[in-house]
Amino acid sequence: MAAQSLDQVINLCKRRGFIFPGSEIYGGLQGTYDYGPLGVELKNNMKRLWWRYNVYERDDMEGIDTSILMNHYVWKYSGHEDTFVDPMVDCKTCQGRFRADKLDECKCLKDPKKKPGECGGELTEPRPFNMMFKTQVGPVADPESFAYLRPETAQGIFVNFSNVLVSTNRKLPFGVAQIGKSFRNEITPRNFIFRVREFEQMEIEYFVMPGTDEEIHETFIQAHIDWWVNYIGLKRENIRQYEVPAGELAHYSKRTVDLMYKYPIGWEEIEGIANRTDFDLGSHSKEQEKLGITAKVIENHHSTEKLTYFDHQTNKHIVPFVIEPSAGVDRGVLAALCEAYTEETLEKGDTRIVLKLKPALAPIKVAVLPLKKNEPRIVEKAKNIKKSLIAKGEMRAVYDDTAAIGKLYRRQDEVGTPFCVTVDFQTLEDDTVTIRDRDTMQQERIAIADLYSYVIDRI
């Protein structure tokens, strides 16, 4: 049986060291979470798989890692200062502040069983709340010495468009990929790591010739559905496309399709794939009027660059259109955990909790277990096997002798380890080990010399 509630996944994450509440010993900080020993491995594996699929396996993609702090004019001319807002209301009774368009997902501070306003309190009229975190830069406080923590990674790519273009000599179409932290001062963070104030994004800005944007947009939608299914292991029936209505589109978007995943909390966005037209490069370009771009002209523009592409066929400078797939790492991790969480009833009536993660995504690939931890020869052999697995390739293998074999199997099942290797007395005689499959619980005997290739073939 799959996870029926988010609480099942949250309890597993805390118990087994995937994710902890941020600043927990001081009562926590709402909307922040810390990734534990297993969580950081799972998260890093997801990012590596994304980078491999979108950068290494393509011939039209470059990577970048841009600053979290940027000149505040970036956010002025991108439109974020004016438009990056959510509607907020206050409750005059419980003093809570809530997102006006998400009241059904919020809880009254006075009575958590009720929704805001149901406690008999009066809600104020909605007012705009800008979600960007503002911070002081430098030792002197003046009107110009401030910056924002970036609310998205995209703008770091746009302002580096010319740098990437010149240094790589790319031709259209091409993309720039980035994985990095973003910050949003959410009014009501909720649903564990689904909506938080500090999070990571996996984002691409793919630059194309105007007129080719709609077809390329569609190819990215299908390609990224395939990635979630084939690389991360989400069931295709648990993903659906949501065509964002014209009235709900972001200020830069011509068309946006959200990929929705069926979490235990319902259908929610896991990735947005937008056609941003020429808005962003145009907004950050000088000489906007001469370029004839769709972004509105802003007086006293502070950009020093003309962010264009020179088309040798027409001998003209053009402002490329942009296709943007943008996924949240944390939402992806949550989806992978929800998808993999399984409770099975065994023959004797016991319940087995197992995370059926894709092997490439699993935090630990192999657990090496000694049958007798008091037998020095078995312990030495087991530790050497663990070292050899790590030495032969990038694989997280662990040695564990903290319980009996049966309990160790259950522990590794619960954290998603696809293979357990048991070292016993027969190993000392013929250099073979027992390897156990997580999902089937079937065991077979193989030679130590064949162990690495056995595991790699199945990962």
DRENDO-1510 file (C-alpha; in Angstrom, 1 decimal, always signed):
<recs>
REC; n; res; u; v; w
REC; 1; MET; +0.0; +0.0; +0.0 .
REC; 2; ALA; +1.3; +3.4; -1.0 .
REC; 3; ALA; +1.4; +6.4; +1.4 .
REC; 4; GLN; -2.1; +7.5; +2.3 .
REC; 5; SER; -1.1; +10.6; +4.1 .
REC; 6; LEU; +1.8; +13.1; +4.2 .
REC; 7; ASP; +2.3; +12.3; +7.9 .
REC; 8; GLN; +3.5; +8.8; +7.0 .
REC; 9; VAL; +6.2; +10.2; +4.9 .
REC; 10; ILE; +7.1; +13.0; +7.4 .
REC; 11; ASN; +7.5; +10.4; +10.2 .
REC; 12; LEU; +9.7; +8.3; +8.1 .
REC; 13; CYS; +11.9; +11.3; +7.1 .
REC; 14; LYS; +12.4; +12.3; +10.7 .
REC; 15; ARG; +13.0; +8.7; +12.0 .
REC; 16; ARG; +15.4; +7.7; +9.4 .
REC; 17; GLY; +17.3; +10.9; +8.9 .
REC; 18; PHE; +16.0; +12.2; +5.6 .
REC; 19; ILE; +14.6; +15.6; +6.6 .
REC; 20; PHE; +14.5; +17.5; +10.0 .
REC; 21; PRO; +12.6; +20.7; +10.9 .
REC; 22; GLY; +15.0; +23.7; +10.7 .
REC; 23; SER; +16.3; +25.2; +14.0 .
REC; 24; GLU; +14.3; +22.5; +15.8 .
REC; 25; ILE; +16.1; +22.8; +19.2 .
REC; 26; TYR; +14.9; +26.5; +19.4 .
REC; 27; GLY; +11.3; +25.7; +18.4 .
REC; 28; GLY; +12.0; +25.8; +14.7 .
REC; 29; LEU; +11.6; +28.4; +12.0 .
REC; 30; GLN; +8.4; +28.0; +9.9 .
REC; 31; GLY; +9.1; +27.2; +6.3 .
REC; 32; THR; +12.7; +25.9; +6.8 .
REC; 33; TYR; +13.9; +22.3; +6.8 .
REC; 34; ASP; +17.3; +20.6; +7.1 .
REC; 35; TYR; +18.3; +17.6; +5.0 .
REC; 36; GLY; +19.8; +14.8; +7.1 .
REC; 37; PRO; +22.4; +12.2; +6.2 .
REC; 38; LEU; +20.1; +10.2; +3.9 .
REC; 39; GLY; +18.1; +13.2; +2.7 .
REC; 40; VAL; +21.2; +15.0; +1.3 .
REC; 41; GLU; +22.2; +11.9; -0.6 .
REC; 42; LEU; +18.7; +11.6; -2.1 .
REC; 43; LYS; +18.6; +15.2; -3.0 .
REC; 44; ASN; +22.1; +15.2; -4.6 .
REC; 45; ASN; +21.2; +12.1; -6.6 .
REC; 46; MET; +18.2; +13.8; -8.0 .
REC; 47; LYS; +20.2; +16.9; -9.0 .
REC; 48; ARG; +22.9; +14.7; -10.6 .
REC; 49; LEU; +20.2; +12.8; -12.6 .
REC; 50; TRP; +18.7; +16.1; -13.7 .
REC; 51; TRP; +22.1; +17.6; -14.7 .
REC; 52; ARG; +23.0; +14.4; -16.6 .
REC; 53; TYR; +19.7; +14.4; -18.6 .
REC; 54; ASN; +19.6; +18.1; -19.4 .
REC; 55; VAL; +23.3; +19.0; -19.8 .
REC; 56; TYR; +25.5; +15.9; -20.4 .
REC; 57; GLU; +23.1; +14.0; -22.6 .
REC; 58; ARG; +22.4; +17.1; -24.8 .
REC; 59; ASP; +24.6; +18.9; -27.3 .
REC; 60; ASP; +22.8; +22.2; -27.0 .
REC; 61; MET; +23.1; +23.0; -23.2 .
REC; 62; GLU; +25.6; +24.8; -21.0 .
REC; 63; GLY; +25.7; +25.0; -17.2 .
REC; 64; ILE; +26.1; +28.0; -14.9 .
REC; 65; ASP; +26.0; +28.9; -11.2 .
REC; 66; THR; +25.1; +32.5; -10.5 .
REC; 67; SER; +25.1; +34.6; -7.4 .
REC; 68; ILE; +22.2; +34.6; -4.9 .
REC; 69; LEU; +22.8; +38.3; -4.3 .
REC; 70; MET; +22.3; +40.5; -7.4 .
REC; 71; ASN; +22.2; +44.2; -8.1 .
REC; 72; HIS; +18.7; +45.3; -7.1 .
REC; 73; TYR; +18.1; +46.8; -10.5 .
REC; 74; VAL; +17.9; +43.2; -11.9 .
REC; 75; TRP; +14.7; +42.8; -9.9 .
REC; 76; LYS; +13.4; +46.2; -10.8 .
REC; 77; TYR; +13.6; +45.7; -14.5 .
REC; 78; SER; +12.6; +42.0; -14.4 .
REC; 79; GLY; +9.3; +43.2; -13.0 .
REC; 80; HIS; +9.6; +41.4; -9.7 .
REC; 81; GLU; +9.4; +44.6; -7.5 .
REC; 82; ASP; +6.0; +45.3; -9.0 .
REC; 83; THR; +4.5; +41.9; -9.7 .
REC; 84; PHE; +6.1; +39.3; -7.4 .
REC; 85; VAL; +3.3; +39.5; -4.9 .
REC; 86; ASP; +0.7; +37.3; -3.2 .
REC; 87; PRO; -2.6; +38.6; -1.8 .
REC; 88; MET; -2.5; +38.7; +2.0 .
REC; 89; VAL; -5.2; +39.0; +4.7 .
REC; 90; ASP; -5.1; +39.4; +8.4 .
REC; 91; CYS; -7.4; +37.8; +11.0 .
REC; 92; LYS; -8.3; +40.5; +13.6 .
REC; 93; THR; -9.1; +37.7; +16.2 .
REC; 94; CYS; -6.1; +35.3; +16.1 .
REC; 95; GLN; -3.7; +37.8; +14.6 .
REC; 96; GLY; -2.8; +35.4; +11.9 .
REC; 97; ARG; -1.7; +36.4; +8.4 .
REC; 98; PHE; -2.8; +34.2; +5.5 .
REC; 99; ARG; -2.6; +34.0; +1.7 .
REC; 100; ALA; -6.0; +35.2; +0.5 .
REC; 101; ASP; -6.2; +32.8; -2.5 .
REC; 102; LYS; -5.2; +29.8; -0.4 .
REC; 103; LEU; -7.4; +30.1; +2.7 .
REC; 104; ASP; -8.8; +26.5; +2.2 .
REC; 105; GLU; -5.2; +25.2; +2.8 .
REC; 106; CYS; -4.5; +27.4; +5.9 .
REC; 107; LYS; -5.3; +26.8; +9.6 .
REC; 108; CYS; -6.6; +29.2; +12.1 .
REC; 109; LEU; -3.9; +30.0; +14.7 .
REC; 110; LYS; -6.5; +30.0; +17.5 .
REC; 111; ASP; -8.2; +26.7; +16.5 .
REC; 112; PRO; -6.1; +24.6; +14.0 .
REC; 113; LYS; -9.2; +22.5; +13.2 .
REC; 114; LYS; -10.8; +25.5; +11.6 .
REC; 115; LYS; -10.0; +27.6; +8.5 .
REC; 116; PRO; -9.1; +31.3; +8.8 .
REC; 117; GLY; -12.2; +33.4; +9.6 .
REC; 118; GLU; -14.1; +30.4; +10.9 .
REC; 119; CYS; -13.0; +31.1; +14.5 .
REC; 120; GLY; -15.4; +34.1; +14.5 .
REC; 121; GLY; -12.7; +36.5; +13.6 .
REC; 122; GLU; -12.9; +39.1; +10.9 .
REC; 123; LEU; -10.6; +39.0; +7.9 .
REC; 124; THR; -9.2; +42.2; +6.4 .
REC; 125; GLU; -9.4; +43.1; +2.8 .
REC; 126; PRO; -6.6; +41.4; +0.7 .
REC; 127; ARG; -3.6; +43.5; +0.1 .
REC; 128; PRO; -0.4; +42.8; -2.0 .
REC; 129; PHE; +2.6; +41.4; -0.2 .
REC; 130; ASN; +6.0; +41.2; -2.0 .
REC; 131; MET; +7.7; +37.9; -1.3 .
REC; 132; MET; +11.3; +39.0; -1.9 .
REC; 133; PHE; +13.7; +39.0; +1.1 .
REC; 134; LYS; +15.5; +42.3; +1.3 .
REC; 135; THR; +19.0; +42.6; +2.9 .
REC; 136; GLN; +21.6; +45.3; +3.5 .
REC; 137; VAL; +24.7; +45.3; +1.4 .
REC; 138; GLY; +27.9; +46.9; +2.8 .
REC; 139; PRO; +28.5; +48.9; +6.0 .
REC; 140; VAL; +26.5; +52.0; +5.1 .
REC; 141; ALA; +22.8; +52.1; +5.1 .
REC; 142; ASP; +21.4; +54.3; +2.3 .
REC; 143; PRO; +18.6; +54.0; -0.3 .
REC; 144; GLU; +20.9; +52.3; -2.8 .
REC; 145; SER; +22.8; +49.9; -0.5 .
REC; 146; PHE; +20.4; +47.0; -0.5 .
REC; 147; ALA; +19.8; +43.8; -2.4 .
REC; 148; TYR; +17.3; +41.0; -2.5 .
REC; 149; LEU; +17.8; +37.3; -2.0 .
REC; 150; ARG; +16.9; +35.9; -5.4 .
REC; 151; PRO; +13.4; +34.6; -5.6 .
REC; 152; GLU; +14.3; +32.5; -8.7 .
REC; 153; THR; +17.5; +31.4; -10.5 .
REC; 154; ALA; +16.3; +32.5; -13.9 .
REC; 155; GLN; +17.5; +36.1; -13.8 .
REC; 156; GLY; +21.1; +35.1; -13.1 .
REC; 157; ILE; +21.0; +33.3; -16.5 .
REC; 158; PHE; +19.4; +36.2; -18.4 .
REC; 159; VAL; +21.9; +38.8; -17.2 .
REC; 160; ASN; +24.8; +36.4; -18.2 .
REC; 161; PHE; +23.3; +35.7; -21.7 .
REC; 162; SER; +26.0; +37.7; -23.5 .
REC; 163; ASN; +28.8; +36.2; -21.4 .
REC; 164; VAL; +27.7; +32.6; -22.2 .
REC; 165; LEU; +27.1; +33.4; -25.8 .
REC; 166; VAL; +30.5; +35.0; -26.4 .
REC; 167; SER; +32.5; +32.5; -24.3 .
REC; 168; THR; +31.0; +29.4; -25.8 .
REC; 169; ASN; +30.2; +30.6; -29.4 .
REC; 170; ARG; +26.8; +29.0; -29.3 .
REC; 171; LYS; +24.3; +29.2; -32.1 .
REC; 172; LEU; +20.5; +29.3; -31.6 .
REC; 173; PRO; +18.8; +27.3; -30.3 .
REC; 174; PHE; +20.8; +26.6; -27.1 .
REC; 175; GLY; +20.1; +26.5; -23.4 .
REC; 176; VAL; +21.7; +27.4; -20.0 .
REC; 177; ALA; +20.9; +25.2; -17.0 .
REC; 178; GLN; +21.3; +26.0; -13.4 .
REC; 179; ILE; +20.6; +24.4; -10.0 .
REC; 180; GLY; +20.6; +26.7; -7.0 .
REC; 181; LYS; +18.9; +28.2; -4.0 .
REC; 182; SER; +16.0; +30.6; -4.1 .
REC; 183; PHE; +14.2; +32.4; -1.4 .
REC; 184; ARG; +10.5; +33.5; -1.1 .
REC; 185; ASN; +9.0; +35.0; +2.0 .
REC; 186; GLU; +5.9; +32.8; +1.8 .
REC; 187; ILE; +2.9; +34.2; +3.8 .
REC; 188; THR; +1.8; +30.7; +4.9 .
REC; 189; PRO; +4.4; +27.9; +4.3 .
REC; 190; ARG; +2.7; +24.5; +4.4 .
REC; 191; ASN; +2.7; +20.9; +3.6 .
REC; 192; PHE; +6.2; +19.9; +4.8 .
REC; 193; ILE; +8.8; +20.7; +2.1 .
REC; 194; PHE; +6.2; +21.4; -0.6 .
REC; 195; ARG; +6.0; +25.1; +0.1 .
REC; 196; VAL; +8.9; +26.6; +2.0 .
REC; 197; ARG; +10.8; +29.9; +2.3 .
REC; 198; GLU; +14.2; +28.5; +1.2 .
REC; 199; PHE; +14.4; +26.0; -1.6 .
REC; 200; GLU; +16.3; +24.8; -4.6 .
REC; 201; GLN; +15.4; +25.1; -8.2 .
REC; 202; MET; +16.4; +23.1; -11.3 .
REC; 203; GLU; +15.9; +25.5; -14.1 .
REC; 204; ILE; +16.7; +25.9; -17.8 .
REC; 205; GLU; +16.5; +29.0; -20.0 .
REC; 206; TYR; +16.4; +27.7; -23.6 .
REC; 207; PHE; +16.9; +30.4; -26.2 .
REC; 208; VAL; +15.2; +30.0; -29.5 .
REC; 209; MET; +14.4; +31.9; -32.7 .
REC; 210; PRO; +11.1; +33.8; -32.5 .
REC; 211; GLY; +8.6; +31.7; -34.4 .
REC; 212; THR; +10.0; +28.4; -33.3 .
REC; 213; ASP; +9.1; +28.8; -29.7 .
REC; 214; GLU; +5.7; +27.1; -29.7 .
REC; 215; GLU; +7.0; +23.8; -31.2 .
REC; 216; ILE; +10.1; +23.7; -28.9 .
REC; 217; HIS; +7.9; +24.5; -25.9 .
REC; 218; GLU; +5.9; +21.4; -26.6 .
REC; 219; THR; +9.0; +19.2; -26.9 .
REC; 220; PHE; +10.2; +20.3; -23.5 .
REC; 221; ILE; +6.9; +19.4; -21.9 .
REC; 222; GLN; +7.1; +15.9; -23.2 .
REC; 223; ALA; +10.8; +15.5; -22.5 .
REC; 224; HIS; +10.4; +16.5; -18.8 .
REC; 225; ILE; +7.4; +14.3; -18.2 .
REC; 226; ASP; +9.7; +11.5; -19.5 .
REC; 227; TRP; +12.4; +12.5; -17.1 .
REC; 228; TRP; +10.1; +12.4; -14.1 .
REC; 229; VAL; +8.9; +8.9; -15.1 .
REC; 230; ASN; +12.0; +7.2; -16.4 .
REC; 231; TYR; +14.7; +8.8; -14.2 .
REC; 232; ILE; +12.8; +9.5; -10.9 .
REC; 233; GLY; +10.3; +6.7; -11.0 .
REC; 234; LEU; +7.0; +8.6; -10.8 .
REC; 235; LYS; +4.0; +6.7; -12.3 .
REC; 236; ARG; +2.8; +8.3; -15.5 .
REC; 237; GLU; -0.8; +8.2; -14.2 .
REC; 238; ASN; +0.3; +10.4; -11.3 .
REC; 239; ILE; +1.4; +13.2; -13.6 .
REC; 240; ARG; -0.9; +15.4; -15.6 .
REC; 241; GLN; -0.6; +18.6; -17.5 .
REC; 242; TYR; -2.4; +21.8; -16.4 .
REC; 243; GLU; -2.8; +24.6; -19.0 .
REC; 244; VAL; -2.5; +27.8; -17.0 .
REC; 245; PRO; -5.4; +30.1; -18.1 .
REC; 246; ALA; -4.6; +33.4; -19.7 .
REC; 247; GLY; -5.8; +35.3; -16.7 .
REC; 248; GLU; -3.5; +33.4; -14.4 .
REC; 249; LEU; -0.3; +33.6; -16.5 .
REC; 250; ALA; +2.8; +35.4; -15.1 .
REC; 251; HIS; +3.5; +38.8; -16.5 .
REC; 252; TYR; +6.2; +37.4; -18.8 .
REC; 253; SER; +4.4; +34.3; -20.1 .
REC; 254; LYS; +2.9; +33.6; -23.4 .
REC; 255; ARG; +1.9; +30.1; -22.4 .
REC; 256; THR; +2.7; +28.0; -19.3 .
REC; 257; VAL; +2.0; +24.3; -18.7 .
REC; 258; ASP; +2.3; +23.1; -15.2 .
REC; 259; LEU; +3.2; +19.4; -14.5 .
REC; 260; MET; +1.0; +18.4; -11.7 .
REC; 261; TYR; +1.8; +15.4; -9.4 .
REC; 262; LYS; -0.7; +13.5; -7.3 .
REC; 263; TYR; +0.7; +14.0; -3.8 .
REC; 264; PRO; -1.2; +12.7; -0.7 .
REC; 265; ILE; -2.4; +16.3; -0.3 .
REC; 266; GLY; -3.8; +16.3; -3.8 .
REC; 267; TRP; -2.7; +17.4; -7.3 .
REC; 268; GLU; +0.0; +20.0; -7.0 .
REC; 269; GLU; +2.6; +21.6; -9.2 .
REC; 270; ILE; +6.0; +19.8; -9.5 .
REC; 271; GLU; +7.3; +21.7; -12.5 .
REC; 272; GLY; +6.3; +24.7; -14.6 .
REC; 273; ILE; +7.3; +24.9; -18.3 .
REC; 274; ALA; +6.8; +28.5; -19.6 .
REC; 275; ASN; +7.2; +30.3; -22.9 .
REC; 276; ARG; +8.7; +33.6; -21.6 .
REC; 277; THR; +8.9; +35.2; -25.1 .
REC; 278; ASP; +11.6; +37.9; -25.3 .
REC; 279; PHE; +10.4; +39.6; -22.1 .
REC; 280; ASP; +13.5; +39.0; -20.0 .
REC; 281; LEU; +16.3; +39.6; -22.4 .
REC; 282; GLY; +14.4; +42.6; -23.6 .
REC; 283; SER; +13.8; +44.0; -20.1 .
REC; 284; HIS; +17.5; +43.8; -19.3 .
REC; 285; SER; +18.7; +45.2; -22.6 .
REC; 286; LYS; +19.6; +48.8; -23.4 .
REC; 287; GLU; +18.1; +50.4; -26.5 .
REC; 288; GLN; +14.8; +48.6; -26.0 .
REC; 289; GLU; +12.9; +50.8; -28.4 .
REC; 290; LYS; +15.3; +50.1; -31.3 .
REC; 291; LEU; +15.0; +46.4; -30.7 .
REC; 292; GLY; +11.2; +46.4; -31.0 .
REC; 293; ILE; +10.8; +44.0; -28.1 .
REC; 294; THR; +7.6; +43.1; -26.3 .
REC; 295; ALA; +8.8; +44.1; -22.8 .
REC; 296; LYS; +7.7; +47.5; -21.8 .
REC; 297; VAL; +10.3; +50.3; -22.1 .
REC; 298; ILE; +11.5; +51.6; -18.7 .
REC; 299; GLU; +12.9; +55.1; -18.4 .
REC; 300; ASN; +16.5; +55.6; -17.1 .
REC; 301; HIS; +17.3; +52.0; -17.9 .
REC; 302; HIS; +20.5; +50.9; -16.0 .
REC; 303; SER; +21.6; +47.9; -18.2 .
REC; 304; THR; +24.9; +48.3; -20.0 .
REC; 305; GLU; +24.3; +45.5; -22.5 .
REC; 306; LYS; +22.3; +44.9; -25.6 .
REC; 307; LEU; +21.2; +41.3; -25.0 .
REC; 308; THR; +20.7; +40.1; -28.5 .
REC; 309; TYR; +21.8; +37.4; -30.9 .
REC; 310; PHE; +23.3; +38.3; -34.3 .
REC; 311; ASP; +21.7; +36.2; -37.0 .
REC; 312; HIS; +24.1; +35.8; -39.9 .
REC; 313; GLN; +21.4; +34.7; -42.3 .
REC; 314; THR; +19.5; +37.9; -42.0 .
REC; 315; ASN; +22.4; +40.1; -40.8 .
REC; 316; LYS; +20.2; +41.4; -38.0 .
REC; 317; HIS; +20.3; +41.5; -34.2 .
REC; 318; ILE; +17.3; +39.6; -32.7 .
REC; 319; VAL; +16.1; +39.1; -29.2 .
REC; 320; PRO; +15.6; +35.4; -28.7 .
REC; 321; PHE; +12.5; +33.9; -27.2 .
REC; 322; VAL; +12.9; +31.7; -24.1 .
REC; 323; ILE; +11.5; +28.4; -23.1 .
REC; 324; GLU; +11.8; +27.8; -19.4 .
REC; 325; PRO; +11.4; +24.4; -17.6 .
REC; 326; SER; +11.6; +25.2; -13.8 .
REC; 327; ALA; +11.3; +22.4; -11.2 .
REC; 328; GLY; +11.6; +22.5; -7.4 .
REC; 329; VAL; +14.2; +20.1; -6.1 .
REC; 330; ASP; +12.4; +19.8; -2.8 .
REC; 331; ARG; +9.0; +19.1; -4.4 .
REC; 332; GLY; +10.8; +16.5; -6.5 .
REC; 333; VAL; +12.2; +14.9; -3.4 .
REC; 334; LEU; +8.8; +14.9; -1.8 .
REC; 335; ALA; +7.2; +13.3; -4.8 .
REC; 336; ALA; +9.9; +10.6; -5.0 .
REC; 337; LEU; +9.4; +9.8; -1.3 .
REC; 338; CYS; +5.6; +9.7; -1.7 .
REC; 339; GLU; +5.8; +7.5; -4.8 .
REC; 340; ALA; +8.3; +5.1; -3.2 .
REC; 341; TYR; +6.7; +4.7; +0.2 .
REC; 342; THR; +5.1; +1.3; +0.5 .
REC; 343; GLU; +3.7; -0.8; +3.4 .
REC; 344; GLU; +3.6; -4.5; +2.8 .
REC; 345; THR; +2.0; -7.2; +4.9 .
REC; 346; LEU; +4.2; -10.3; +5.1 .
REC; 347; GLU; +3.3; -13.9; +5.5 .
REC; 348; LYS; +3.5; -13.9; +9.3 .
REC; 349; GLY; +1.3; -10.7; +9.5 .
REC; 350; ASP; +4.2; -8.3; +10.1 .
REC; 351; THR; +4.3; -5.0; +8.2 .
REC; 352; ARG; +7.3; -4.1; +6.2 .
REC; 353; ILE; +7.9; -0.4; +5.3 .
REC; 354; VAL; +10.0; -0.1; +2.2 .
REC; 355; LEU; +11.0; +2.8; +0.0 .
REC; 356; LYS; +11.0; +1.5; -3.5 .
REC; 357; LEU; +13.2; +4.2; -4.9 .
REC; 358; LYS; +14.8; +3.9; -8.3 .
REC; 359; PRO; +18.2; +2.4; -7.6 .
REC; 360; ALA; +20.0; +5.4; -9.1 .
REC; 361; LEU; +18.1; +7.7; -6.8 .
REC; 362; ALA; +18.5; +5.7; -3.6 .
REC; 363; PRO; +20.8; +7.3; -1.0 .
REC; 364; ILE; +22.6; +4.1; -0.3 .
REC; 365; LYS; +23.2; +1.6; -3.1 .
REC; 366; VAL; +24.7; -1.3; -1.1 .
REC; 367; ALA; +24.7; -2.2; +2.6 .
REC; 368; VAL; +27.4; -4.7; +3.5 .
REC; 369; LEU; +26.4; -6.7; +6.6 .
REC; 370; PRO; +28.5; -9.1; +8.6 .
REC; 371; LEU; +26.7; -12.2; +9.8 .
REC; 372; LYS; +28.7; -12.2; +13.0 .
REC; 373; LYS; +30.2; -8.9; +14.1 .
REC; 374; ASN; +32.4; -10.6; +16.7 .
REC; 375; GLU; +34.2; -12.6; +14.1 .
REC; 376; PRO; +37.2; -10.5; +13.1 .
REC; 377; ARG; +37.8; -12.3; +9.7 .
REC; 378; ILE; +34.2; -11.7; +8.7 .
REC; 379; VAL; +34.2; -8.0; +9.8 .
REC; 380; GLU; +37.5; -7.4; +7.9 .
REC; 381; LYS; +36.2; -9.0; +4.8 .
REC; 382; ALA; +32.9; -7.0; +4.9 .
REC; 383; LYS; +34.8; -3.7; +5.4 .
REC; 384; ASN; +37.1; -4.5; +2.5 .
REC; 385; ILE; +34.1; -5.3; +0.2 .
REC; 386; LYS; +32.6; -1.9; +1.2 .
REC; 387; LYS; +35.8; -0.1; +0.4 .
REC; 388; SER; +36.2; -1.8; -2.9 .
REC; 389; LEU; +32.7; -0.9; -4.1 .
REC; 390; ILE; +33.4; +2.8; -3.3 .
REC; 391; ALA; +36.9; +2.6; -5.0 .
REC; 392; LYS; +35.5; +1.2; -8.2 .
REC; 393; GLY; +33.0; +4.0; -8.8 .
REC; 394; GLU; +30.8; +6.7; -7.4 .
REC; 395; MET; +28.6; +4.6; -5.2 .
REC; 396; ARG; +27.4; +5.1; -1.7 .
REC; 397; ALA; +28.0; +1.8; +0.2 .
REC; 398; VAL; +27.9; +1.4; +3.9 .
REC; 399; TYR; +29.0; -1.2; +6.5 .
REC; 400; ASP; +26.5; -1.9; +9.3 .
REC; 401; ASP; +26.8; -4.3; +12.2 .
REC; 402; THR; +24.5; -2.5; +14.7 .
REC; 403; ALA; +21.8; -5.2; +14.8 .
REC; 404; ALA; +20.9; -8.7; +13.9 .
REC; 405; ILE; +20.6; -9.5; +10.1 .
REC; 406; GLY; +16.8; -9.5; +10.0 .
REC; 407; LYS; +16.6; -6.0; +11.6 .
REC; 408; LEU; +19.4; -4.7; +9.4 .
REC; 409; TYR; +17.4; -5.8; +6.3 .
REC; 410; ARG; +14.3; -4.0; +7.6 .
REC; 411; ARG; +16.2; -0.8; +8.3 .
REC; 412; GLN; +17.8; -0.8; +4.8 .
REC; 413; ASP; +14.4; -1.5; +3.2 .
REC; 414; GLU; +13.0; +1.5; +5.0 .
REC; 415; VAL; +15.6; +3.9; +3.6 .
REC; 416; GLY; +15.4; +2.5; +0.1 .
REC; 417; THR; +18.7; +0.6; -0.2 .
REC; 418; PRO; +18.3; -1.7; -3.2 .
REC; 419; PHE; +20.9; -4.3; -2.3 .
REC; 420; CYS; +22.1; -5.9; +1.0 .
REC; 421; VAL; +25.3; -8.0; +0.9 .
REC; 422; THR; +25.8; -10.5; +3.7 .
REC; 423; VAL; +29.3; -11.7; +4.5 .
REC; 424; ASP; +29.3; -15.1; +6.3 .
REC; 425; PHE; +31.6; -18.1; +7.0 .
REC; 426; GLN; +31.2; -19.4; +3.5 .
REC; 427; THR; +32.6; -16.1; +2.3 .
REC; 428; LEU; +35.8; -17.0; +4.1 .
REC; 429; GLU; +36.0; -20.3; +2.2 .
REC; 430; ASP; +35.0; -19.4; -1.4 .
REC; 431; ASP; +34.9; -15.6; -1.7 .
REC; 432; THR; +31.2; -15.5; -2.3 .
REC; 433; VAL; +28.5; -13.4; -0.7 .
REC; 434; THR; +24.7; -13.4; -0.4 .
REC; 435; ILE; +23.0; -10.5; -2.1 .
REC; 436; ARG; +19.4; -9.6; -1.3 .
REC; 437; ASP; +17.1; -7.6; -3.5 .
REC; 438; ARG; +15.1; -4.9; -1.7 .
REC; 439; ASP; +11.8; -5.2; -3.6 .
REC; 440; THR; +11.5; -9.0; -4.0 .
REC; 441; MET; +13.5; -10.0; -0.9 .
REC; 442; GLN; +15.0; -12.8; -3.0 .
REC; 443; GLN; +18.6; -13.8; -2.3 .
REC; 444; GLU; +21.3; -15.3; -4.4 .
REC; 445; ARG; +25.0; -16.3; -4.0 .
REC; 446; ILE; +27.5; -14.5; -6.2 .
REC; 447; ALA; +31.3; -14.1; -6.3 .
REC; 448; ILE; +32.8; -11.0; -4.7 .
REC; 449; ALA; +34.7; -10.4; -8.0 .
REC; 450; ASP; +31.3; -10.1; -9.7 .
REC; 451; LEU; +29.6; -7.9; -7.1 .
REC; 452; TYR; +30.4; -4.5; -8.5 .
REC; 453; SER; +29.2; -5.3; -12.1 .
REC; 454; TYR; +26.1; -7.0; -10.6 .
REC; 455; VAL; +25.1; -3.9; -8.8 .
REC; 456; ILE; +26.0; -1.4; -11.5 .
REC; 457; ASP; +24.1; -3.3; -14.1 .
REC; 458; ARG; +21.0; -3.0; -12.0 .
REC; 459; ILE; +21.5; +0.6; -11.1 .
</recs>
